[in-house]
Each structure stands twice: as structure tokens, then as C-alpha cells.
Amino acid sequence: MVLDLNGFKVIQSSAKPGGAELGLRVHDKGNTVALLFLFLAPKEPRGNAAACRQGELDQVQKSMGPNFKDVKLNPDGKDDRTIATMLVSGKNGQYLYGFYGSTDQCLSIELYSDPETKLNLDKASSFLTRQKYDAAYVPTSSDKFIYAEILYRNQQYKASAPIYADYLQSIPNDKAHQTQRRIATDEMGMALGISGDVGGARKVLQEAVKSDPDYPLNYYNLACADAEEGKAADAKLHLQQAFDHKANTIPGEHLPDPTKDDSILKLKNNKDFWAFVQTLK
């Protein structure tokens, strides 16, 4: 899928684990909203854009109920290179849909306007024709990072971790990719820790320290893993190392305040440890 969102701004993103779905909500400067979903096609019906459209039409009719008025279908969408469209009229206005489909995928695009405004069909149709679908498209490393980020931002931490791992394996371990590698490793480690795999997080972060010993968040996140396991001495060591390297954060990034960190707070009852934490600046 190659999207042309010129004139539109992404205002919301969503994803499901295992590559099952990726969604975007975009809005132009006026009153037009577009919802785009790329998802694994259901077992029935499947096979082309027309089949994807029929599945969506069934859902639209069901959700609109008595507000559904009529629908106009075009005859296309018989293979993965042609688009199938439908124009739905409801009590609250018109909705223009476009679909691409292949054996196991559907791309659904829905355009509508604010309730007070009539949908500009010429503009909406132009948006549809600009979008490109390729059933044989192979995701790039950047695509993998975006997918992992969307899962992470939607608190699907466990699902995001293997996508971050796949992304890290797909990029060179060199200076040019250092910032991307640091961000992905940081978020992968946190994702594993938050989802309960503290051992997995520790393994990732220990490897990160070996390959990138100057980056402070590798040590900080290790300290969090230590605190989760009640290891005050190790947490103290890793926190000190984090703050010793704090000058090496990514531009615009800052070390978290350990006195407000949920993981570090688990060792607050250790008086010696907590006295040390309060000295960190």
C-alpha cells in the first residue's frame, strides 16, 4: 500500500497484532475525513475488491439500520489491480468507499464530511484514485518501525516487541542508524518489561549496553528491570551509569525522573537506595 495523503493530516492510528490490521484516520483543512484500513480478509468472502466491498456493505447496512437509504456500486474491483467503490447515502449524509483486494488482504477507504457539511464527491473521488495498492508489496524497515510504534502507542506492548526485533534486524548497526536503533531498543525493552517479560527486557538491554555503551537509557531501563526484581544494588549501579552518561541522550530527549518512576518506586522502602535516588540530577 502506497498512500498519498497530500492535503490531509493523520489524527489517529491503530493496529492489531500479527499484521491483522493497520488503520489511519486523516483529516483535511476543511471538513473531509478519511478512514483507511488495511486488514487480513475474512475467510468468506475473499478474493478481490468486490468481495471486500460486499463484506463492508453488510456491516454498513447493519450499523446504519433505519438510517440507511441506498447504495450505488461500480462494476470494478474484479482483481487486485482495480478499485471497487460504493456511495452510501444515509440520514446523516453521504459516504464514499473505495476498496482494493487480493487473496488474503483488503484495503478499505471511507470518506465522509462533518454532519453539517455535504461531502465533496469530486474531492473525495480524487483522494481515492491517488491511493495505490500492490498485493505483492514487501514492507520496508521503515514500515516495520511504524507498525511497531502504532502498536506501542496503543499499549499493545507484547505485540510490538517482536516487530521492533524484526525492525532492528533489518537495519545496519552503524552510526547512520544509531538514533533509530536507540529508539527502537528503548521502546522494545520497555514493551517487554511492561508486558511482564522482565527477563526478555534484561537480555535486550544487556546486549544494547554492549553494542552502545554510551547511551544512558540502556542503563536506566536496566535499573528499572532491577527494581522490578527487587535488586537494589544492581538498580543503584545502573542508575549511576545512566546519569553518568546523561549527556549522550538523543537531542530533545531527557532521562526520566527516577523518583517518579513506577518501577524505581518499588524500592522506595529501601532507605539507603532511596537516599541515593534522591541525589540523582
C-alpha positions, 0 to 999 in steps of 0.5 A: 500500500502506497498512500498519498495523503497530500492535503490531509493530516493523520489524527489517529492510528491503530493496529492489531497484532500479527499484521491483522490490521493497520488503520489511519484516520486523516483529516483535511483543512476543511471538513473531509475525513478519511478512514483507511484500513488495511486488514487480513480478509475474512475467510468468506468472502475473499478474493478481490475488491468486490468481495471486500466491498460486499463484506463492508456493505453488510456491516454498513447496512447493519450499523446504519439500520433505519438510517440507511437509504441506498447504495450505488456500486461500480462494476470494478474491483474484479482483481487486485489491480482495480478499485471497487467503490460504493456511495452510501447515502444515509440520514446523516449524509453521504459516504464514499468507499473505495476498496482494493483486494487480493487473496488474503488482504483488503484495503478499505477507504471511507470518506465522509464530511462533518454532519453539517457539511455535504461531502465533496464527491469530486474531492473525495473521488480524487483522494481515492484514485491517488491511493495505490495498492500492490498485493505483492508489496514487501514492507520496508524497515521503515514500515516495520518501525511504524507498525511497531510504534502504532502498536506501542502507542496503543499499549499493545506492548507484547505485540510490538516487541517482536516487530521492533526485533524484526525492525532492528534486524533489518537495519545496519548497526552503524552510526547512520542508524544509531538514533533509530536503533536507540529508539527502537531498543528503548521502546522494545525493552520497555514493551517487554518489561511492561508486558511482564517479560522482565527477563526478555527486557534484561537480555535486550538491554544487556546486549544494547549496553554492549553494542552502545555503551554510551547511551544512558537509557540502556542503563536506566531501563536496566535499573528499572528491570532491577527494581522490578526484581527487587535488586537494589544494588544492581538498580543503584549501579545502573542508575549511576551509569545512566546519569553518568552518561546523561549527556549522550541522550538523543537531542530533545530527549531527557532521562526520566525522573527516577523518583517518579518512576513506577518501577524505581518506586518499588524500592522506595522502602529501601532507605539507603537506595532511596537516599541515593535516588534522591541525589540523582540530577 
